[in-house]
Amino acid sequence: MHLPKGGVMSIAFDPWRHVDTDDDLVADLLAGSLGIVVESGGWIHPRARLVVRKGQGSVECDARDGEPLLRVPREALLRIGRVDWADDDEELAFDGVPDEFGEAETELLLLQVALHNACGKIPWLVRTHPAMAPDMDEELVSAVRALRPSFRRRRPSPASLLWSTRVFRLPIGDDGRSEPVAVPLIDLLNHDRSGATGSWTGDALEVGVAHLGSTSQGVLNYGHQRDAIGMAVVHGFVDVSADLAHSAPVLVDVDGPIRVEGRGRDATGALLAPVARREGSGWLISHLVFDARNPQRAESDIAAALDVEAGMARKIVAAVAQENERLLAPIMSAEASGEAAATLTRAAQHQASVIAEVTRRPARPR
């Protein structure tokens, strides 16, 4: 997919007709950002609307799936890893514009910071994100740590948490190395597994139209193959489109001890195939994934990693699933004392439903 490059669109382009917000300042900032993106060689579908309601953004477009939606050129990407961000619970702030930023990048930096502040993003994150919410019950924290041991071990800075939910790693430098960049406009697209996939052309990040169900809302698949619990504790929302469930670190006994470590990604974050090694009289398995798209995946992975027959693999998967469901139970039944707790409860419920779907239905024929 290749999108038009500025050109005709930049002549007498009116960004305001693409903006739909409930706040005048937010509208000004969105229109300004869109104008700079287009002037830099970007593009937006003629029927696309940038929508913000009560500080929450989305992109609406009634075009057919697969049509070009947005193009954000290299010149309009924000190299946020080069900015010195303040550790502030009230607003997004930074200490000086990096010397290497050009005019467009500097203007967009100022506009995007002002936009996030006008939307109240930092106070909202501090109040509602499971990693930061002050009203989180300690019993709930302990229950989540059984699934994700690093949960709330260290308080992240609000700025780093905000950017972690909306950055891409792209090779935009002359040396070809990837670095974290914020992508104005595209970061308004919400995540869904059925969403579009961003395409990096070397000059721009391009995204096509992909609708959320039968709505006109455009969605983007941000990747990473996270499950519902992972999305909740890292990005702070419930991903009901998640069709994977990564096993927690668990110990089960199936003709001997078998421990699932829960570590299965390389340095880039890519998911690896499970591996196993002997640990005393039992086995240590790197990780296990329950995949609703391919219910046989977990059994096949166990059979390959341990070199066991299908029947034994099935017993091991069932035992690991049962232990994960036991760990999810107190999170699912927790009284939601705030938005963050409610997010975790709903995420745990979805996680359990994925595991149940994989382990309690006949495997699909190959």
Beta strands, then each sheet from edge to edge (+ up, - down):
strand 1: 19-21
strand 2: 43-44
strand 3: 49-53
strand 4: 56-60
strand 5: 68-73
strand 6: 167-170
strand 7: 179-182
strand 8: 190-196
strand 9: 199-200
strand 10: 204-208
strand 11: 217-220
strand 12: 244-246
strand 13: 250-253
strand 14: 257-260
strand 15: 276-279
strand 16: 282-285
strand 17: 289-291
sheet 1: 1+ 3+ 4- 11+ 8+
sheet 2: 2+ 5- 10+ 9-
sheet 3: 6+ 7-
sheet 4: 12+ 17-
sheet 5: 13+ 14- 16- 15+
end
